[in-house]
Amino acid sequence: MTDREQMSTSFGRAAATYEAGRPEYPAEAVEWMLEPVESRTPLEVADVGAGTGKLTRAVLATGAEVVAIDPDPAMLEQLRAGLSEVRTVEGTAERMPLPDASVDAVVLGQAWHWVDPGAGSTEIGRVLRPGGVLGLIWNIRDEGVPWVARLTEIMHGSNAEQLIADGGPRVAAPFAGLERRERAWSRRMSRETLLEMVRSRSYVITAEPADRARIERQVLAHIAAHPSPAADGSIEMPYVTHAFRAVRGA
């Protein structure tokens, strides 16, 4: 197994940490992804790479019905603990256990960078109904802020951050291209929540124990030097949400 493959399947080891440390998705970004099919009733959506259900919850809030798909049973177990009403199945974007033309939308949160774009596009096209939509979304810390850029240096960059820095995701037939929308926002985080975010990253999960300990020490020192903590020691973490959508072609 390659380092990339090990990282892509590492999150189940830290499912509770992932749930605690990762941010939610802005409602308006999720609504925008689903806008091309919002009038369909019932609106049926597959959340692929659903993980602990961060994006699943945001899609449910639109009134849609959701099936959550993930290759890691530990992540799906964490999802079911909070969303017992959601149907869950093991699978990937390249191989989904769904019938042809069975859903109106397929969405992936923090996940497309682990997907083979050609095979994933083909399989998603198979399960989408005519005119269905593919939605891709990432929450990325705003590294235009110097202290945030330094935090990333300490934690090491991710495949997701590199994909966005390189211009964004690519898709293949039956999708002709992607529309894009960005939204800047911030998340107030305690020191412990920030550490949980650090611990949920694939590089840190798969690092040797001594390396993980070193990263945590450096992160704590960096947080202590933050230029403007709140009275309770919490900080505002700036994020940019990058959302993409594509309608299935003929």
C-alpha positions in Angstrom: 0.0 0.0 0.0 1.4 3.4 -0.9 1.7 6.3 1.6 -1.2 8.0 -0.2 -3.4 4.9 0.2 -2.5 4.6 3.8 -3.4 8.2 4.4 -6.7 7.9 2.6 -7.8 5.0 4.7 -6.4 6.2 8.0 -9.3 8.3 9.3 -11.2 5.5 11.0 -8.4 5.2 13.6 -9.4 8.7 14.7 -13.1 8.9 13.9 -14.1 10.6 17.2 -11.2 13.0 16.8 -12.3 13.8 13.3 -15.8 14.5 14.4 -14.6 16.8 17.2 -11.9 18.7 15.3 -13.2 19.3 11.8 -15.5 22.2 10.9 -19.1 22.0 9.7 -20.0 23.2 6.1 -21.7 26.5 5.6 -25.4 26.0 4.7 -25.4 28.4 1.8 -22.5 26.6 0.1 -24.3 23.2 0.4 -27.6 24.7 -0.9 -25.7 26.2 -3.8 -24.3 22.8 -4.8 -27.8 21.3 -4.8 -29.5 24.2 -6.5 -29.8 22.6 -9.9 -32.0 19.8 -8.5 -33.5 21.6 -5.5 -37.1 21.3 -6.9 -37.1 17.5 -7.0 -39.3 15.9 -4.4 -38.1 13.8 -2.7 -34.5 15.0 -3.4 -32.3 11.9 -3.0 -28.6 12.5 -2.4 -25.6 10.2 -2.0 -22.9 11.6 0.3 -19.7 9.8 -0.8 -16.7 9.7 1.6 -19.3 10.7 4.2 -16.9 10.1 7.1 -18.5 11.0 10.4 -21.4 12.9 8.7 -20.2 16.5 8.6 -21.6 17.0 5.1 -24.5 14.5 5.6 -25.9 16.8 8.3 -25.8 19.8 6.1 -27.5 18.0 3.3 -30.2 16.7 5.6 -30.9 20.3 6.7 -32.0 21.1 3.2 -34.8 18.5 3.5 -33.1 16.0 1.2 -32.9 12.2 1.8 -29.4 11.0 2.2 -27.5 7.7 1.8 -24.0 7.9 3.4 -21.2 6.0 1.6 -17.7 5.5 3.0 -15.0 2.8 2.6 -14.3 2.9 6.4 -16.7 1.1 8.7 -15.3 2.9 11.7 -16.2 6.2 10.2 -19.7 5.0 9.3 -20.1 3.7 12.9 -19.4 7.2 14.2 -21.9 8.7 11.7 -24.6 6.3 12.8 -24.0 7.2 16.4 -25.3 10.7 15.6 -27.5 10.1 12.6 -29.2 6.8 13.2 -31.9 7.6 10.7 -29.4 7.7 7.7 -28.8 4.6 5.6 -25.1 3.8 5.4 -23.2 1.6 3.0 -19.6 0.8 2.5 -18.2 2.0 -0.9 -16.2 4.5 -2.8 -16.7 7.1 -5.5 -15.3 4.6 -8.0 -17.5 1.8 -6.8 -20.9 2.7 -5.3 -23.4 0.0 -4.2 -26.3 1.9 -5.8 -28.5 1.1 -8.8 -28.2 3.1 -12.1 -30.0 6.4 -12.2 -31.0 6.2 -8.5 -30.1 9.5 -7.0 -30.5 13.2 -7.9 -27.1 14.4 -6.5 -23.8 13.0 -5.4 -21.7 15.1 -3.0 -18.3 14.7 -1.6 -16.9 16.7 1.3 -13.1 16.8 1.8 -12.9 13.7 -0.3 -12.5 14.2 -4.1 -8.7 14.5 -3.7 -8.6 10.8 -2.8 -10.7 9.9 -5.9 -9.5 8.9 -9.4 -11.3 11.7 -11.4 -12.0 9.6 -14.5 -13.3 6.5 -12.7 -15.1 8.5 -10.1 -16.8 10.7 -12.7 -17.9 7.6 -14.7 -19.4 5.9 -11.6 -21.1 9.0 -10.4 -22.6 9.5 -13.8 -24.0 6.0 -13.7 -25.9 6.5 -10.4 -27.2 10.0 -11.2 -30.6 10.6 -12.8 -30.7 12.8 -16.0 -29.8 16.3 -15.0 -28.4 15.2 -11.7 -25.6 17.2 -10.0 -22.2 16.4 -8.7 -21.1 18.6 -5.7 -17.6 18.9 -4.3 -16.7 20.9 -1.3 -13.7 21.6 1.0 -13.2 23.7 4.1 -9.6 25.1 3.8 -7.9 27.3 6.4 -7.1 30.7 4.9 -3.3 30.5 4.5 -3.2 34.1 3.3 -3.1 34.9 7.1 0.6 34.5 8.2 0.0 32.7 11.5 -2.3 30.2 9.7 0.3 29.5 7.0 2.8 28.8 9.8 0.4 26.4 11.5 0.2 24.5 8.2 4.0 24.3 8.0 4.0 22.7 11.5 1.2 20.2 10.7 2.4 19.6 7.1 0.2 20.4 4.1 -2.5 18.1 2.9 -3.6 16.6 -0.5 -6.7 18.7 -0.3 -4.9 22.0 0.3 -2.5 21.1 -2.6 -5.4 20.4 -5.0 -7.1 23.7 -4.2 -3.8 25.6 -4.6 -3.2 23.9 -7.9 -6.5 25.3 -9.3 -9.1 23.0 -8.0 -10.6 19.6 -8.8 -10.9 18.0 -12.3 -13.8 15.9 -13.5 -14.4 13.8 -16.6 -17.4 12.7 -18.7 -20.3 12.8 -18.3 -19.4 16.1 -16.6 -18.2 18.9 -18.9 -16.8 21.2 -16.3 -17.3 22.7 -12.8 -18.8 25.9 -11.5 -17.1 27.3 -8.5 -18.1 29.4 -5.5 -16.0 30.5 -2.5 -17.0 31.8 0.9 -14.7 33.2 3.6 -15.8 32.7 7.2 -14.2 32.0 10.6 -14.6 29.4 13.3 -14.0 30.0 17.0 -11.8 27.2 18.4 -10.6 26.3 21.8 -7.1 25.1 22.2 -8.3 21.5 22.6 -10.6 21.7 19.5 -7.6 23.0 17.5 -5.5 20.1 18.7 -8.3 17.7 17.7 -8.3 19.2 14.2 -4.5 18.7 14.1 -4.8 15.1 15.3 -7.5 14.4 12.6 -5.2 15.1 9.7 -4.0 12.0 7.8 -0.3 13.0 8.0 -0.5 13.2 11.8 -2.6 10.0 12.1 0.0 8.0 10.2 3.1 9.7 11.7 5.3 7.9 14.2 4.4 8.6 17.8 7.5 10.8 18.4 6.7 12.8 15.3 3.1 13.3 16.5 4.2 14.4 19.9 6.7 16.9 18.3 4.0 18.3 16.1 1.6 18.8 19.0 4.3 20.6 21.1 5.0 22.9 18.2 1.4 23.6 17.6 0.8 24.4 21.3 3.8 26.8 21.3 2.5 28.5 18.1 -1.0 28.9 19.6 0.5 30.4 22.7 2.1 33.1 20.5 -1.2 33.8 18.7 -1.5 37.6 18.2 -5.1 38.0 19.5 -6.6 35.2 21.6 -10.0 35.8 23.3 -10.1 36.1 27.1 -10.8 32.4 27.4 -7.8 31.6 25.2 -9.9 30.6 22.1 -9.0 31.9 18.7 -10.8 32.7 15.4 -9.7 30.3 12.7 -10.2 31.8 9.2 -11.5 29.4 6.6 -12.4 29.6 2.9 -15.1 27.1 1.7 -14.5 26.0 -1.9 -17.6 24.6 -3.4 -18.0 23.1 -6.9 -20.9 21.7 -8.9 -21.4 20.1 -12.3 -24.6 18.9 -13.9 -24.6 15.5 -15.6 -24.4 15.7 -19.3 -26.2 13.4 -21.8 
